[in-house]
Structure formats: structure tokens, C-alpha cells
Amino acid sequence: MSDQKNLFIEGTFDPATYTITYLVADTETRKAAVIDPVLDYDHKAGTVDTRSVEAVMARAAELGFEIEWALETHAHADHLSGSPYIKAKTGAKIGIGEHITEVQTIFRPVFNAMDLKTDGSDFDHLFADGETFRLGNLDVEVLYTPGHTPADITYKIDDAAFVGDTMFMPDYGTARADFPGGDANKLYQSIQKILALPGETRLFMCHDYKAPGRDVYAWESTVAEARNNVHLKGGTTEDQFVAMRKERDATLAAPVLLLPSIQVNIRAGRFPEAEDNGVHYLRVPVRAKSPDVALID
């Protein structure tokens, strides 16, 4: 938990997806936001549960906070969003960066999701680069930080910045940039944008996987510390970073929840419409990796 002036920040770690969900509030007005909420999803059983978002909402109620926003840093590929549940229970608005329309356009044909609108209208608000809004008496500034996906944004509130997947803890590194629409050059430029903030700015990560030699999970750093990130220290140039990122990304497996997460999250956390039996279905595109592989019709 962190409390600076009137800014309250508390992160909750989800061990199933290594995600940190943040409860952020203005302690003067008691207005709050939840950043990157997790919907509990059992991929093997095909079941969902709301215990994580319910815990965050219960914590807000315990502290006397009123949740006004469910904020997404991007359309996550490793967990399903709990934002619609928060909206249904509290009336909070769901916000994401305006370039989510690019992500929707990329993935609509991948899943043949003809029901999916690509104008971002499933979300309540699409944030532009440099846009500001109020959380109680706190000013929230939106920084466009693409690269991991075309739509990543960072929320800066006072001396705190919520960077999503763009950066991890300094001893772990930076985000992958090999998803459709990802761009290692843009990722480098976005990181430089974050690192240009004052050195004392606190950075709050969306994930942690424990770097080798570190025994505990951690998700708060500073810009000064991040300037020594293992993927950036020593004056790493953009070309060097891009080469490293491409080589590293080529070795990474797809996230376990990539396919279900993307389908749900580009719909602002909604599942595709239930079919005539009342069941919601997620699609798994099947592609032959070699032309010699025969697919049975």
C-alpha cells in the first residue's frame, strides 16, 4: 500500500496470471479507480469466477471509496478483464486508450468475430495521448506508450505512473513486442518517454515474474531505478534494443490465455454473445504450421 498526499495506491497480486490490480483513490473525496482488474478464468474447465474483483470492491467499500473508473492499460493477452463486473456492480465507467480500435481491427478477422465492433464503442471512454481527467481532486494524465500493443497507455497520477506491460521491474526487463501490431521500435520510444519523467516518479507494473535471484514478487520501482533496467542500461541504443527484443521474443511461447483473453478484452471484457443454448463460446483458430500438414475438413 502506498499513500502520498491524498493519493492512495494498493496493489493486489494474482498468482494465477502474475498480474497486479491496483486500487487507486483520492483520500479526500474518496473517489477511486481500479486499474487492470482480473476476472478469474479456469482455462481447463472453461469456467469464470469473480472472486478477485469482488475482493477489490470489498476493499474499496471497507475504506469508504466509491469506484468511478475501471481503467485498462491495454487489451491484455494473459488474463481476462474484470472491468464489466465492476461496472455492473458500481456503475463505474470502463476506459482504455483510443488505439484499441486498431487492436479490434487486427483481431476481428483472426477470430472471424463479425459481431465485434471496431470503433471502440464497447468501452465507455477512449483516452487520447495527453488527455487529462479527474479522479476526485486528483489529476490523471494519459500517456500513449505503444509497442507491446498498438494501444498501450500509461496513467500518471501525481508522482505515480501505471505503466501496464511496457516495463517490468528493473531486474526483469521490458515487454515483448511480437504480438500482432506490436513494434519494438515504438516500445523503445515509449520506454524513453516514461524514463523522461522525473527520477522520483514511482512506476507501478502490471506484472511480475520474479527475476532470477529474487525471492519475492515486486511491482513498484522508480524512474531513476528503471533507467538501469537490464534491457536498457549502458546507454542501449534503439537499434540494439530492437535487435535484443526480436531475438528474445522469438524464443517466447504464446501466453497460456492469449486466445481467450484477446477475444474477451477487445470487447471491453465481454464474452461473445451466448448461442441459442445459452452458452458463451470462445473460438480457437487452427492453422497448419506447414503446408505438408493435412487438415481434415
C-alpha positions as protocol buffer text, in pm:
chain_id: "A"
residue {
  index: 1
  type: MET
  ca { x: 0 y: 0 z: 0 }
}
residue {
  index: 2
  type: SER
  ca { x: 124 y: 350 z: -84 }
}
residue {
  index: 3
  type: ASP
  ca { x: -21 y: 679 z: 34 }
}
residue {
  index: 4
  type: GLN
  ca { x: 132 y: 1006 z: -88 }
}
residue {
  index: 5
  type: LYS
  ca { x: -54 y: 1325 z: -6 }
}
residue {
  index: 6
  type: ASN
  ca { x: -414 y: 1241 z: -99 }
}
residue {
  index: 7
  type: LEU
  ca { x: -317 y: 956 z: -333 }
}
residue {
  index: 8
  type: PHE
  ca { x: -390 y: 603 z: -211 }
}
residue {
  index: 9
  type: ILE
  ca { x: -245 y: 309 z: -406 }
}
residue {
  index: 10
  type: GLU
  ca { x: -281 y: -56 z: -318 }
}
residue {
  index: 11
  type: GLY
  ca { x: -178 y: -343 z: -543 }
}
residue {
  index: 12
  type: THR
  ca { x: -322 y: -695 z: -529 }
}
residue {
  index: 13
  type: PHE
  ca { x: -117 y: -974 z: -684 }
}
residue {
  index: 14
  type: ASP
  ca { x: -291 y: -1255 z: -874 }
}
residue {
  index: 15
  type: PRO
  ca { x: -62 y: -1560 z: -865 }
}
residue {
  index: 16
  type: ALA
  ca { x: -252 y: -1740 z: -1141 }
}
residue {
  index: 17
  type: THR
  ca { x: -165 y: -1473 z: -1401 }
}
residue {
  index: 18
  type: TYR
  ca { x: 115 y: -1281 z: -1225 }
}
residue {
  index: 19
  type: THR
  ca { x: -99 y: -969 z: -1259 }
}
residue {
  index: 20
  type: ILE
  ca { x: -119 y: -675 z: -1020 }
}
residue {
  index: 21
  type: THR
  ca { x: -453 y: -498 z: -995 }
}
residue {
  index: 22
  type: TYR
  ca { x: -443 y: -152 z: -841 }
}
residue {
  index: 23
  type: LEU
  ca { x: -699 y: 22 z: -625 }
}
residue {
  index: 24
  type: VAL
  ca { x: -627 y: 395 z: -657 }
}
residue {
  index: 25
  type: ALA
  ca { x: -815 y: 667 z: -474 }
}
residue {
  index: 26
  type: ASP
  ca { x: -826 y: 1029 z: -369 }
}
residue {
  index: 27
  type: THR
  ca { x: -842 y: 1002 z: 9 }
}
residue {
  index: 28
  type: GLU
  ca { x: -1002 y: 1346 z: 37 }
}
residue {
  index: 29
  type: THR
  ca { x: -1306 y: 1286 z: -184 }
}
residue {
  index: 30
  type: ARG
  ca { x: -1298 y: 902 z: -153 }
}
residue {
  index: 31
  type: LYS
  ca { x: -1332 y: 867 z: -532 }
}
residue {
  index: 32
  type: ALA
  ca { x: -1149 y: 561 z: -667 }
}
residue {
  index: 33
  type: ALA
  ca { x: -1042 y: 370 z: -976 }
}
residue {
  index: 34
  type: VAL
  ca { x: -942 y: 10 z: -1031 }
}
residue {
  index: 35
  type: ILE
  ca { x: -661 y: -39 z: -1281 }
}
residue {
  index: 36
  type: ASP
  ca { x: -632 y: -368 z: -1474 }
}
residue {
  index: 37
  type: PRO
  ca { x: -884 y: -580 z: -1279 }
}
residue {
  index: 38
  type: VAL
  ca { x: -865 y: -958 z: -1323 }
}
residue {
  index: 39
  type: LEU
  ca { x: -1154 y: -1192 z: -1394 }
}
residue {
  index: 40
  type: ASP
  ca { x: -1067 y: -1539 z: -1264 }
}
residue {
  index: 41
  type: TYR
  ca { x: -1076 y: -1782 z: -1555 }
}
residue {
  index: 42
  type: ASP
  ca { x: -1008 y: -2156 z: -1541 }
}
residue {
  index: 43
  type: HIS
  ca { x: -896 y: -2239 z: -1894 }
}
residue {
  index: 44
  type: LYS
  ca { x: -906 y: -2616 z: -1842 }
}
residue {
  index: 45
  type: ALA
  ca { x: -1259 y: -2615 z: -1704 }
}
residue {
  index: 46
  type: GLY
  ca { x: -1393 y: -2327 z: -1913 }
}
residue {
  index: 47
  type: THR
  ca { x: -1530 y: -2151 z: -1605 }
}
residue {
  index: 48
  type: VAL
  ca { x: -1508 y: -1796 z: -1475 }
}
residue {
  index: 49
  type: ASP
  ca { x: -1525 y: -1656 z: -1124 }
}
residue {
  index: 50
  type: THR
  ca { x: -1537 y: -1304 z: -982 }
}
residue {
  index: 51
  type: ARG
  ca { x: -1355 y: -1355 z: -652 }
}
residue {
  index: 52
  type: SER
  ca { x: -1065 y: -1124 z: -745 }
}
residue {
  index: 53
  type: VAL
  ca { x: -1279 y: -828 z: -849 }
}
residue {
  index: 54
  type: GLU
  ca { x: -1511 y: -887 z: -556 }
}
residue {
  index: 55
  type: ALA
  ca { x: -1211 y: -870 z: -323 }
}
residue {
  index: 56
  type: VAL
  ca { x: -1101 y: -537 z: -472 }
}
residue {
  index: 57
  type: MET
  ca { x: -1453 y: -395 z: -446 }
}
residue {
  index: 58
  type: ALA
  ca { x: -1483 y: -519 z: -88 }
}
residue {
  index: 59
  type: ARG
  ca { x: -1154 y: -348 z: -4 }
}
residue {
  index: 60
  type: ALA
  ca { x: -1282 y: -23 z: -159 }
}
residue {
  index: 61
  type: ALA
  ca { x: -1603 y: -49 z: 44 }
}
residue {
  index: 62
  type: GLU
  ca { x: -1404 y: -118 z: 361 }
}
residue {
  index: 63
  type: LEU
  ca { x: -1207 y: 203 z: 306 }
}
residue {
  index: 64
  type: GLY
  ca { x: -1516 y: 404 z: 213 }
}
residue {
  index: 65
  type: PHE
  ca { x: -1411 y: 452 z: -150 }
}
residue {
  index: 66
  type: GLU
  ca { x: -1654 y: 495 z: -439 }
}
residue {
  index: 67
  type: ILE
  ca { x: -1525 y: 333 z: -759 }
}
residue {
  index: 68
  type: GLU
  ca { x: -1578 y: 562 z: -1057 }
}
residue {
  index: 69
  type: TRP
  ca { x: -1347 y: 404 z: -1314 }
}
residue {
  index: 70
  type: ALA
  ca { x: -1229 y: 61 z: -1427 }
}
residue {
  index: 71
  type: LEU
  ca { x: -916 y: 151 z: -1624 }
}
residue {
  index: 72
  type: GLU
  ca { x: -731 y: -73 z: -1867 }
}
residue {
  index: 73
  type: THR
  ca { x: -372 y: -5 z: -1969 }
}
residue {
  index: 74
  type: HIS
  ca { x: -425 y: -217 z: -2283 }
}
residue {
  index: 75
  type: ALA
  ca { x: -610 y: -523 z: -2414 }
}
residue {
  index: 76
  type: HIS
  ca { x: -431 y: -789 z: -2211 }
}
residue {
  index: 77
  type: ALA
  ca { x: -317 y: -1117 z: -2363 }
}
residue {
  index: 78
  type: ASP
  ca { x: -260 y: -1301 z: -2036 }
}
residue {
  index: 79
  type: HIS
  ca { x: -573 y: -1250 z: -1829 }
}
residue {
  index: 80
  type: LEU
  ca { x: -939 y: -1170 z: -1877 }
}
residue {
  index: 81
  type: SER
  ca { x: -1067 y: -831 z: -1766 }
}
residue {
  index: 82
  type: GLY
  ca { x: -1295 y: -793 z: -1466 }
}
residue {
  index: 83
  type: SER
  ca { x: -1398 y: -442 z: -1570 }
}
residue {
  index: 84
  type: PRO
  ca { x: -1756 y: -528 z: -1680 }
}
residue {
  index: 85
  type: TYR
  ca { x: -1828 y: -683 z: -1342 }
}
residue {
  index: 86
  type: ILE
  ca { x: -1706 y: -370 z: -1164 }
}
residue {
  index: 87
  type: LYS
  ca { x: -1919 y: -160 z: -1396 }
}
residue {
  index: 88
  type: ALA
  ca { x: -2227 y: -376 z: -1332 }
}
residue {
  index: 89
  type: LYS
  ca { x: -2185 y: -355 z: -955 }
}
residue {
  index: 90
  type: THR
  ca { x: -2073 y: 6 z: -912 }
}
residue {
  index: 91
  type: GLY
  ca { x: -2172 y: 197 z: -1226 }
}
residue {
  index: 92
  type: ALA
  ca { x: -1804 y: 270 z: -1295 }
}
residue {
  index: 93
  type: LYS
  ca { x: -1700 y: 363 z: -1648 }
}
residue {
  index: 94
  type: ILE
  ca { x: -1455 y: 145 z: -1843 }
}
residue {
  index: 95
  type: GLY
  ca { x: -1168 y: 335 z: -2000 }
}
residue {
  index: 96
  type: ILE
  ca { x: -886 y: 235 z: -2238 }
}
residue {
  index: 97
  type: GLY
  ca { x: -663 y: 406 z: -2495 }
}
residue {
  index: 98
  type: GLU
  ca { x: -821 y: 524 z: -2818 }
}
residue {
  index: 99
  type: HIS
  ca { x: -598 y: 300 z: -3030 }
}
residue {
  index: 100
  type: ILE
  ca { x: -791 y: -4 z: -2909 }
}
residue {
  index: 101
  type: THR
  ca { x: -973 y: 35 z: -3241 }
}
residue {
  index: 102
  type: GLU
  ca { x: -652 y: -79 z: -3416 }
}
residue {
  index: 103
  type: VAL
  ca { x: -635 y: -388 z: -3196 }
}
residue {
  index: 104
  type: GLN
  ca { x: -1001 y: -465 z: -3265 }
}
residue {
  index: 105
  type: THR
  ca { x: -941 y: -426 z: -3638 }
}
residue {
  index: 106
  type: ILE
  ca { x: -642 y: -662 z: -3625 }
}
residue {
  index: 107
  type: PHE
  ca { x: -817 y: -937 z: -3432 }
}
residue {
  index: 108
  type: ARG
  ca { x: -1168 y: -924 z: -3577 }
}
residue {
  index: 109
  type: PRO
  ca { x: -1071 y: -1135 z: -3882 }
}
residue {
  index: 110
  type: VAL
  ca { x: -845 y: -1361 z: -3672 }
}
residue {
  index: 111
  type: PHE
  ca { x: -1149 y: -1484 z: -3480 }
}
residue {
  index: 112
  type: ASN
  ca { x: -1399 y: -1417 z: -3760 }
}
residue {
  index: 113
  type: ALA
  ca { x: -1577 y: -1211 z: -3495 }
}
residue {
  index: 114
  type: MET
  ca { x: -1840 y: -1049 z: -3713 }
}
residue {
  index: 115
  type: ASP
  ca { x: -2028 y: -927 z: -3405 }
}
residue {
  index: 116
  type: LEU
  ca { x: -1729 y: -725 z: -3288 }
}
residue {
  index: 117
  type: LYS
  ca { x: -1746 y: -351 z: -3342 }
}
residue {
  index: 118
  type: THR
  ca { x: -1412 y: -193 z: -3431 }
}
residue {
  index: 119
  type: ASP
  ca { x: -1493 y: 161 z: -3322 }
}
residue {
  index: 120
  type: GLY
  ca { x: -1415 y: 113 z: -2952 }
}
residue {
  index: 121
  type: SER
  ca { x: -1779 y: 171 z: -2857 }
}
residue {
  index: 122
  type: ASP
  ca { x: -1785 y: -129 z: -2623 }
}
residue {
  index: 123
  type: PHE
  ca { x: -1580 y: 90 z: -2388 }
}
residue {
  index: 124
  type: ASP
  ca { x: -1722 y: 392 z: -2210 }
}
residue {
  index: 125
  type: HIS
  ca { x: -1428 y: 619 z: -2283 }
}
residue {
  index: 126
  type: LEU
  ca { x: -1129 y: 610 z: -2518 }
}
residue {
  index: 127
  type: PHE
  ca { x: -835 y: 813 z: -2389 }
}
residue {
  index: 128
  type: ALA
  ca { x: -613 y: 1020 z: -2619 }
}
residue {
  index: 129
  type: ASP
  ca { x: -246 y: 1091 z: -2565 }
}
residue {
  index: 130
  type: GLY
  ca { x: -206 y: 1384 z: -2327 }
}
residue {
  index: 131
  type: GLU
  ca { x: -568 y: 1375 z: -2216 }
}
residue {
  index: 132
  type: THR
  ca { x: -636 y: 1452 z: -1851 }
}
residue {
  index: 133
  type: PHE
  ca { x: -932 y: 1369 z: -1631 }
}
residue {
  index: 134
  type: ARG
  ca { x: -1016 y: 1395 z: -1264 }
}
residue {
  index: 135
  type: LEU
  ca { x: -1030 y: 1126 z: -1002 }
}
residue {
  index: 136
  type: GLY
  ca { x: -1180 y: 1321 z: -717 }
}
residue {
  index: 137
  type: ASN
  ca { x: -937 y: 1610 z: -673 }
}
residue {
  index: 138
  type: LEU
  ca { x: -652 y: 1422 z: -842 }
}
residue {
  index: 139
  type: ASP
  ca { x: -546 y: 1491 z: -1199 }
}
residue {
  index: 140
  type: VAL
  ca { x: -488 y: 1182 z: -1412 }
}
residue {
  index: 141
  type: GLU
  ca { x: -273 y: 1228 z: -1724 }
}
residue {
  index: 142
  type: VAL
  ca { x: -275 y: 974 z: -2007 }
}
residue {
  index: 143
  type: LEU
  ca { x: 50 y: 896 z: -2188 }
}
residue {
  index: 144
  type: TYR
  ca { x: 37 y: 699 z: -2512 }
}
residue {
  index: 145
  type: THR
  ca { x: 302 y: 427 z: -2479 }
}
residue {
  index: 146
  type: PRO
  ca { x: 259 y: 178 z: -2767 }
}
residue {
  index: 147
  type: GLY
  ca { x: 491 y: -103 z: -2869 }
}
residue {
  index: 148
  type: HIS
  ca { x: 378 y: -402 z: -2668 }
}
residue {
  index: 149
  type: THR
  ca { x: 46 y: -349 z: -2849 }
}
residue {
  index: 150
  type: PRO
  ca { x: -69 y: -56 z: -3064 }
}
residue {
  index: 151
  type: ALA
  ca { x: -296 y: 67 z: -2783 }
}
residue {
  index: 152
  type: ASP
  ca { x: -93 y: 72 z: -2460 }
}
residue {
  index: 153
  type: ILE
  ca { x: -127 y: 374 z: -2236 }
}
residue {
  index: 154
  type: THR
  ca { x: 22 y: 483 z: -1904 }
}
residue {
  index: 155
  type: TYR
  ca { x: -183 y: 655 z: -1637 }
}
residue {
  index: 156
  type: LYS
  ca { x: 14 y: 920 z: -1447 }
}
residue {
  index: 157
  type: ILE
  ca { x: -135 y: 1041 z: -1119 }
}
residue {
  index: 158
  type: ASP
  ca { x: 71 y: 1286 z: -916 }
}
residue {
  index: 159
  type: ASP
  ca { x: 411 y: 1115 z: -864 }
}
residue {
  index: 160
  type: ALA
  ca { x: 287 y: 770 z: -973 }
}
residue {
  index: 161
  type: ALA
  ca { x: 270 y: 613 z: -1320 }
}
residue {
  index: 162
  type: PHE
  ca { x: 91 y: 289 z: -1402 }
}
residue {
  index: 163
  type: VAL
  ca { x: 286 y: 154 z: -1698 }
}
residue {
  index: 164
  type: GLY
  ca { x: 95 y: -163 z: -1782 }
}
residue {
  index: 165
  type: ASP
  ca { x: 312 y: -420 z: -1960 }
}
residue {
  index: 166
  type: THR
  ca { x: 551 y: -169 z: -2120 }
}
residue {
  index: 167
  type: MET
  ca { x: 810 y: -220 z: -1848 }
}
residue {
  index: 168
  type: PHE
  ca { x: 872 y: -473 z: -1572 }
}
residue {
  index: 169
  type: MET
  ca { x: 1085 y: -441 z: -1262 }
}
residue {
  index: 170
  type: PRO
  ca { x: 1439 y: -320 z: -1344 }
}
residue {
  index: 171
  type: ASP
  ca { x: 1589 y: -663 z: -1276 }
}
residue {
  index: 172
  type: TYR
  ca { x: 1343 y: -838 z: -1511 }
}
residue {
  index: 173
  type: GLY
  ca { x: 1326 y: -628 z: -1827 }
}
residue {
  index: 174
  type: THR
  ca { x: 1071 y: -499 z: -2073 }
}
residue {
  index: 175
  type: ALA
  ca { x: 761 y: -613 z: -2259 }
}
residue {
  index: 176
  type: ARG
  ca { x: 758 y: -839 z: -2560 }
}
residue {
  index: 177
  type: ALA
  ca { x: 667 y: -673 z: -2890 }
}
residue {
  index: 178
  type: ASP
  ca { x: 585 y: -968 z: -3114 }
}
residue {
  index: 179
  type: PHE
  ca { x: 207 y: -974 z: -3084 }
}
residue {
  index: 180
  type: PRO
  ca { x: 12 y: -861 z: -3394 }
}
residue {
  index: 181
  type: GLY
  ca { x: 53 y: -484 z: -3411 }
}
residue {
  index: 182
  type: GLY
  ca { x: 347 y: -486 z: -3170 }
}
residue {
  index: 183
  type: ASP
  ca { x: 653 y: -280 z: -3260 }
}
residue {
  index: 184
  type: ALA
  ca { x: 989 y: -294 z: -3083 }
}
residue {
  index: 185
  type: ASN
  ca { x: 1092 y: 48 z: -3213 }
}
residue {
  index: 186
  type: LYS
  ca { x: 779 y: 207 z: -3073 }
}
residue {
  index: 187
  type: LEU
  ca { x: 830 y: 16 z: -2749 }
}
residue {
  index: 188
  type: TYR
  ca { x: 1177 y: 165 z: -2711 }
}
residue {
  index: 189
  type: GLN
  ca { x: 1042 y: 514 z: -2779 }
}
residue {
  index: 190
  type: SER
  ca { x: 761 y: 464 z: -2528 }
}
residue {
  index: 191
  type: ILE
  ca { x: 1008 y: 350 z: -2264 }
}
residue {
  index: 192
  type: GLN
  ca { x: 1218 y: 660 z: -2325 }
}
residue {
  index: 193
  type: LYS
  ca { x: 902 y: 867 z: -2277 }
}
residue {
  index: 194
  type: ILE
  ca { x: 849 y: 705 z: -1938 }
}
residue {
  index: 195
  type: LEU
  ca { x: 1216 y: 739 z: -1842 }
}
residue {
  index: 196
  type: ALA
  ca { x: 1198 y: 1112 z: -1920 }
}
residue {
  index: 197
  type: LEU
  ca { x: 968 y: 1159 z: -1622 }
}
residue {
  index: 198
  type: PRO
  ca { x: 1129 y: 1291 z: -1301 }
}
residue {
  index: 199
  type: GLY
  ca { x: 1356 y: 1032 z: -1142 }
}
residue {
  index: 200
  type: GLU
  ca { x: 1149 y: 1014 z: -824 }
}
residue {
  index: 201
  type: THR
  ca { x: 833 y: 920 z: -1017 }
}
residue {
  index: 202
  type: ARG
  ca { x: 704 y: 587 z: -889 }
}
residue {
  index: 203
  type: LEU
  ca { x: 638 y: 321 z: -1151 }
}
residue {
  index: 204
  type: PHE
  ca { x: 373 y: 56 z: -1089 }
}
residue {
  index: 205
  type: MET
  ca { x: 399 y: -257 z: -1304 }
}
residue {
  index: 206
  type: CYS
  ca { x: 112 y: -473 z: -1426 }
}
residue {
  index: 207
  type: HIS
  ca { x: 306 y: -799 z: -1389 }
}
residue {
  index: 208
  type: ASP
  ca { x: 597 y: -955 z: -1206 }
}
residue {
  index: 209
  type: TYR
  ca { x: 755 y: -1294 z: -1261 }
}
residue {
  index: 210
  type: LYS
  ca { x: 1044 y: -1270 z: -1010 }
}
residue {
  index: 211
  type: ALA
  ca { x: 1380 y: -1215 z: -1174 }
}
residue {
  index: 212
  type: PRO
  ca { x: 1646 y: -1482 z: -1117 }
}
residue {
  index: 213
  type: GLY
  ca { x: 1792 y: -1441 z: -770 }
}
residue {
  index: 214
  type: ARG
  ca { x: 1490 y: -1250 z: -634 }
}
residue {
  index: 215
  type: ASP
  ca { x: 1278 y: -1443 z: -386 }
}
residue {
  index: 216
  type: VAL
  ca { x: 972 y: -1218 z: -363 }
}
residue {
  index: 217
  type: TYR
  ca { x: 731 y: -1065 z: -609 }
}
residue {
  index: 218
  type: ALA
  ca { x: 762 y: -689 z: -651 }
}
residue {
  index: 219
  type: TRP
  ca { x: 582 y: -430 z: -861 }
}
residue {
  index: 220
  type: GLU
  ca { x: 689 y: -82 z: -753 }
}
residue {
  index: 221
  type: SER
  ca { x: 1003 y: 93 z: -874 }
}
residue {
  index: 222
  type: THR
  ca { x: 1108 y: 448 z: -969 }
}
residue {
  index: 223
  type: VAL
  ca { x: 1211 y: 612 z: -1293 }
}
residue {
  index: 224
  type: ALA
  ca { x: 1565 y: 650 z: -1155 }
}
residue {
  index: 225
  type: GLU
  ca { x: 1582 y: 276 z: -1086 }
}
residue {
  index: 226
  type: ALA
  ca { x: 1420 y: 192 z: -1419 }
}
residue {
  index: 227
  type: ARG
  ca { x: 1695 y: 376 z: -1606 }
}
residue {
  index: 228
  type: ASN
  ca { x: 1913 y: 80 z: -1506 }
}
residue {
  index: 229
  type: ASN
  ca { x: 1668 y: -177 z: -1643 }
}
residue {
  index: 230
  type: VAL
  ca { x: 1857 y: -491 z: -1752 }
}
residue {
  index: 231
  type: HIS
  ca { x: 1736 y: -439 z: -2109 }
}
residue {
  index: 232
  type: LEU
  ca { x: 1839 y: -74 z: -2122 }
}
residue {
  index: 233
  type: LYS
  ca { x: 2138 y: 3 z: -1905 }
}
residue {
  index: 234
  type: GLY
  ca { x: 2470 y: 105 z: -2052 }
}
residue {
  index: 235
  type: GLY
  ca { x: 2325 y: 351 z: -2299 }
}
residue {
  index: 236
  type: THR
  ca { x: 2143 y: 92 z: -2510 }
}
residue {
  index: 237
  type: THR
  ca { x: 2054 y: 241 z: -2848 }
}
residue {
  index: 238
  type: GLU
  ca { x: 1723 y: 190 z: -3022 }
}
residue {
  index: 239
  type: ASP
  ca { x: 1880 y: -43 z: -3278 }
}
residue {
  index: 240
  type: GLN
  ca { x: 2044 y: -250 z: -3004 }
}
residue {
  index: 241
  type: PHE
  ca { x: 1720 y: -271 z: -2811 }
}
residue {
  index: 242
  type: VAL
  ca { x: 1518 y: -374 z: -3116 }
}
residue {
  index: 243
  type: ALA
  ca { x: 1770 y: -644 z: -3205 }
}
residue {
  index: 244
  type: MET
  ca { x: 1764 y: -777 z: -2848 }
}
residue {
  index: 245
  type: ARG
  ca { x: 1385 y: -766 z: -2832 }
}
residue {
  index: 246
  type: LYS
  ca { x: 1338 y: -950 z: -3163 }
}
residue {
  index: 247
  type: GLU
  ca { x: 1588 y: -1219 z: -3069 }
}
residue {
  index: 248
  type: ARG
  ca { x: 1433 y: -1266 z: -2725 }
}
residue {
  index: 249
  type: ASP
  ca { x: 1073 y: -1258 z: -2847 }
}
residue {
  index: 250
  type: ALA
  ca { x: 1148 y: -1535 z: -3098 }
}
residue {
  index: 251
  type: THR
  ca { x: 1214 y: -1768 z: -2803 }
}
residue {
  index: 252
  type: LEU
  ca { x: 896 y: -1687 z: -2607 }
}
residue {
  index: 253
  type: ALA
  ca { x: 593 y: -1912 z: -2607 }
}
residue {
  index: 254
  type: ALA
  ca { x: 247 y: -1764 z: -2653 }
}
residue {
  index: 255
  type: PRO
  ca { x: 77 y: -1676 z: -2323 }
}
residue {
  index: 256
  type: VAL
  ca { x: -144 y: -1959 z: -2199 }
}
residue {
  index: 257
  type: LEU
  ca { x: -454 y: -1738 z: -2201 }
}
residue {
  index: 258
  type: LEU
  ca { x: -375 y: -1546 z: -2519 }
}
residue {
  index: 259
  type: LEU
  ca { x: -670 y: -1664 z: -2729 }
}
residue {
  index: 260
  type: PRO
  ca { x: -946 y: -1634 z: -2467 }
}
residue {
  index: 261
  type: SER
  ca { x: -805 y: -1310 z: -2326 }
}
residue {
  index: 262
  type: ILE
  ca { x: -787 y: -1124 z: -2654 }
}
residue {
  index: 263
  type: GLN
  ca { x: -1139 y: -1225 z: -2761 }
}
residue {
  index: 264
  type: VAL
  ca { x: -1285 y: -1102 z: -2434 }
}
residue {
  index: 265
  type: ASN
  ca { x: -1070 y: -796 z: -2369 }
}
residue {
  index: 266
  type: ILE
  ca { x: -1117 y: -632 z: -2709 }
}
residue {
  index: 267
  type: ARG
  ca { x: -1489 y: -641 z: -2625 }
}
residue {
  index: 268
  type: ALA
  ca { x: -1425 y: -442 z: -2305 }
}
residue {
  index: 269
  type: GLY
  ca { x: -1429 y: -764 z: -2105 }
}
residue {
  index: 270
  type: ARG
  ca { x: -1750 y: -903 z: -2252 }
}
residue {
  index: 271
  type: PHE
  ca { x: -1778 y: -1258 z: -2378 }
}
residue {
  index: 272
  type: PRO
  ca { x: -1918 y: -1319 z: -2727 }
}
residue {
  index: 273
  type: GLU
  ca { x: -2296 y: -1337 z: -2729 }
}
residue {
  index: 274
  type: ALA
  ca { x: -2443 y: -1659 z: -2593 }
}
residue {
  index: 275
  type: GLU
  ca { x: -2567 y: -1902 z: -2856 }
}
residue {
  index: 276
  type: ASP
  ca { x: -2919 y: -2048 z: -2869 }
}
residue {
  index: 277
  type: ASN
  ca { x: -2836 y: -2292 z: -2588 }
}
residue {
  index: 278
  type: GLY
  ca { x: -2746 y: -2004 z: -2355 }
}
residue {
  index: 279
  type: VAL
  ca { x: -2375 y: -2087 z: -2352 }
}
residue {
  index: 280
  type: HIS
  ca { x: -2094 y: -1843 z: -2440 }
}
residue {
  index: 281
  type: TYR
  ca { x: -1822 y: -1985 z: -2666 }
}
residue {
  index: 282
  type: LEU
  ca { x: -1467 y: -1870 z: -2732 }
}
residue {
  index: 283
  type: ARG
  ca { x: -1301 y: -1958 z: -3062 }
}
residue {
  index: 284
  type: VAL
  ca { x: -966 y: -2125 z: -3121 }
}
residue {
  index: 285
  type: PRO
  ca { x: -832 y: -2059 z: -3472 }
}
residue {
  index: 286
  type: VAL
  ca { x: -646 y: -2363 z: -3604 }
}
residue {
  index: 287
  type: ARG
  ca { x: -373 y: -2310 z: -3862 }
}
residue {
  index: 288
  type: ALA
  ca { x: -131 y: -2554 z: -4022 }
}
residue {
  index: 289
  type: LYS
  ca { x: 230 y: -2464 z: -3938 }
}
residue {
  index: 290
  type: SER
  ca { x: 348 y: -2643 z: -4252 }
}
residue {
  index: 291
  type: PRO
  ca { x: 186 y: -2687 z: -4595 }
}
residue {
  index: 292
  type: ASP
  ca { x: 257 y: -3058 z: -4557 }
}
residue {
  index: 293
  type: VAL
  ca { x: 12 y: -3082 z: -4269 }
}
residue {
  index: 294
  type: ALA
  ca { x: -326 y: -3205 z: -4388 }
}
residue {
  index: 295
  type: LEU
  ca { x: -627 y: -3061 z: -4203 }
}
residue {
  index: 296
  type: ILE
  ca { x: -937 y: -3278 z: -4211 }
}
residue {
  index: 297
  type: ASP
  ca { x: -1249 y: -3091 z: -4321 }
}
